[in-house]
Structure formats: C-alpha cells, structure tokens
C-alpha cells in the first residue's frame, strides 16, 4: 500500500473542513460552502506522482470513472452521485510542497456524522473510524460555534470507535474574531480546552487556525489567481500579522517542542520588521496562520 500514514479529517457542518484540506494542499480541490458538502469518503494521497489523477468507485468496489488531473466541479458532481461510494485523489505535490511533511500522507475526508439530512453519512463516518483504528484524527472546531450538540455527537463517536484518541484539534476561523471587542485568540483556545476536557479529551492539542487566509497566501505563493474577496482578506490579515505575528503561536496548546519552534519562527520574523509583500513574508504569513505547525503535527 502506498500510504505511510492516514489522517482522518472530521468536523460538524460549516466548520471549514474542506477549506482546511484545500489550504494544506495549497489548491482548491474540494468544494467549500456553509452546507454539508461531503457525502462520500474521499482519499487524498499526496506524493511525488508524475501527474494528479482522480478515480470514483461504486459500493461493490468496482471502478465508476477515472480521469487525469483534478477538477473541483467534477469532484463535486461525483460527491452527489448516489452510485459512487468512494473517491480517490492522487495529488502530485508541487516542487515547493514535495519536500514538506505531507509527502506520503493520505488525508481521509469524511462526511459529518451529525448530518440529519442523510443518515447514511453518520454510518459512513463510523465505518471509516472502525476501518482506520490507528489513524491520526484531525478534528475541526468552528470558533464562532464552539461546543454545539453536533460537535458533542461526533466527539462521542470518536471516543467510542477510536479509543487510541490520537486527535489533533483545530480551532478554525479565528480570523473572524474581533480583538478590539475583546475576542482574543487565547480566550477562545482556553474555552475550547475546557469544552474538550468536558467531552473526555484530557490535555487536548489545539491549534488556532485561519484556513481561508492561509489558502489565499498559498495561492499567492503559487502565483495563482485570487478572487477580490481573497485579495481583500489577504491584505487585511497581513496587516494584523505584521502588528502581532505571535498572537496565534502564543495561544496554541501544543507539545513543548512544537510550540517553542513556532514561537521562535514568529519572533524571527518580528525582528526583521518586514513591511512589504515578499515570498519570505508570505511563507511566514501562512506559518502564522497555523499551516506549518498543522502539517508537522499531522506527520508526527
């Protein structure tokens, strides 16, 4: 089997699961919206493939269709097709990403277990947990909707069917917090810690993350086309980054070495006093967004 490590990604609806996966690969390969967008199990294998490719499989395991390249619209249509049970994506890492810690990793994108519209989603999610008992789990929390009944339901399933509890929690959308109104990243990370502890996860690892700004930064680094919304988001968050480059790294709940290294990188940038958009600054910015430490924890 190709993969050396499987990372199962789970979240309640609208937590930003697809946006985080897109940010990790540096490209919009999954449709992102404030609705239940994942209906199938999608395996995203990342490695030094000559070309990217996608395949869809029926419930009996037979091939439904395959194609070279990755088309987001095609994946969206396959995701809605009732004849398809699973989707495989072989994602060819770019030269810049091939040396990262994502090489050889398989991301397992799962449907939310809380989706009441389609009860089969919950069954698919639990089957994925049972089939991957030794996988790392990446659980996404929405900072604007922390501690919902949906989260509690999914976390209960994880505790029941994944007793190893090798879970990394991501507190997404912290870019929506208004620090001028007292909505500090540290406060919400501590709030997430309290909630997760109450749900049976002691000493949780919690990464505050800004998936959409990180994706915008990754697209800019790849010289991709940014929408007007993405350009405005990037400009605004770069301004905050230049003022307080350590605001996420200081708030994070991480293993000692990971936290120390993240803070060291942010301090190094802070001393440079860079005030212009450069490749170096963009790389530091995506690191500030939580992307680099997330990749590191996924691989460890």
Beta strands, then each sheet from edge to edge (+ up, - down):
strand 1: 5-11
strand 2: 41-47
strand 3: 53-58
strand 4: 63-68
strand 5: 84-92
strand 6: 105-109
strand 7: 136-142
strand 8: 167-172
strand 9: 205-208
sheet 1: 4+ 3- 5+ 2+ 6- 1- 7- 8- 9-
end
